[in-house]
Amino acid sequence: MNNPDDTEIPIDAELRGICTEILAEGKSVAEWADVESDDLFQTDSFCGGFDATEMKFCFSWYAPGGGVVGFQFPLAQVEAIAEGRPCKLLGCMQSNSD
């Protein structure tokens, strides 16, 4: 299922912090869908929020060498990311459409 163009997203303290914030909200998928926002969570390297169409958290990762990688993960995966449990997130480089 992996695309050769997939980019692995670093699960670092910054992303774990975002997931800790998501958990602290204590919302269900339906409640996240009610407050949908594509930029609710913003850090130096990540920007995103919950997308009610996808029913997942959709983020952009601003890679250190330049470029933006889009990725998503379900609410069910948030706890594993927050706790630093092994998991893998893959995303696709987003084209720059100026």
Secondary structure, DSSP 4 states (H G I P E B T S, - for coil): ---TTEEEPP--HHHHHHHHHHHHHT--HHHHHHT--SSSEE-SSEEEEEETTTTEEEEEEE-TTS-EEEEEE-HHHHHHHHHT-S---EEEEPP---
